[in-house]
């Protein structure tokens, strides 16, 4: 088609994906559509702003500039933009912040905030009501995909569904505070609560639902909205352990020297690895469990143990969560 774009102008384009990285902060993958994006440019991406500190190509190598049709990872934004947000280069940092603030204000004005009612209460009362959700996920693309899919659910005239807040990263105290005030349900997609947030939510009576598959979340919420509640398998927590030291073994691989923080760690149970509130590996298994030099079937709260997960990327401070699935009849 002999398509062309102008490289000799300020860059414009679109954010393809974005996430919150533990060491680098907000990281956005962006596609330049016209102009040339350079390191040091003041940038506006949707309602986020910042200055390009570094750029990387698809091989992870540093690049100083990116022309039309080139995708790059950008570091330097002050917050995580949404997938699909357009970006532009501003003349300076102040202008970039002003544009981002205006966009954020416009977005907030469009979003209606209403009182939340949890699923069980709505179903029991059988009244016309509005169900509002707080959604947190590991990457902005997944959060937007989940939000769009939920808003497409056809629930007729009896119940309305609205998303009052969404974000990227671990579930925080602010999320629980919002849910407490509005009696909300928090949806966590591949993320977990930050430290002590789960206890805070439990004390306040805030329900947090965890998912790792978008379609599971959609099916669950749609069934609740439509009142088509069937017996389901419920995840029941067994226990959590904190990795205190990692031992390298040629025979067994990486061994997690851990202490059981609560509950029971049982050999053969399902497990997930959580790092800084984000699920690193969602589908693991306690492959072996040892107390001192003895193989054991379970270890209780307060005791130390050695755990192998069959997963190499473990680190000190990681949390191992174990659970089992039990059938539960919904009301």
URURDA-V809208 format. One line per field, one symbol per residue. ss: DSSP state (A for helix, B for strand, O for the rest). psi: psi as a letter, one per 30 degrees, with the letter a starting at -180 (. if undefined). A space follows every 50 residues. Layout:
BEGIN
ss: ???
psi: ???
END
This chain:
BEGIN
ss: OOOOOOOOOBOBBBBBBBBBBOOOBBBBBBBBBBOBBBOOOBBBBOOBBB BBBBBBOOOOOBBOBBOOOOBBBBBBBOOOOOOOOBBBBBOOAAAAAAAA AAAAAAAAAAOOOOOOOOAAAAAAAOOOBBBBBBBBBOBAAAAAAAAAAA AOOOOOOOBBBBBBBBBBOOBOAAAAAAAAAAOOBBBBBOBOBOOOAAAA AAAAOOBBBBBOOAAAAAAAAAAAAAOOOOOBBBBBBBBBBBBBBBBBBO OOBBBBBBBBBBBBBBOOOBBBBBBOOBBBBBBBBOOBBBBOOBBOOBBB OOOBBBBBOOOOOOOOOOBBBBBBBBBBOOO
psi: fhklljfilkklakkelkljkeffbkkkjkjkflakklkfkkkkjbglla kjelkkafggkkkflkakgkklkkkfkfljlkkfklllkleleeeeeeee eeeeeeeeefkkklkkkleeeeeeeglklkkklkkklfleeeeeeeeeee ffkjgafekkkkjfkllkalkleeeeeeeeeghlkkjjjgllklkgeeee eeefgkkkkklfkeeeeeeeeeeeefgijlklkkkkkelkkkjekkkkkf efakkjjlkjelbkjkkfllllkkjhfkjejfiakjelkkjcgkklflkl kflllkkkfgkeillkflkjklllkkkkkl.
END
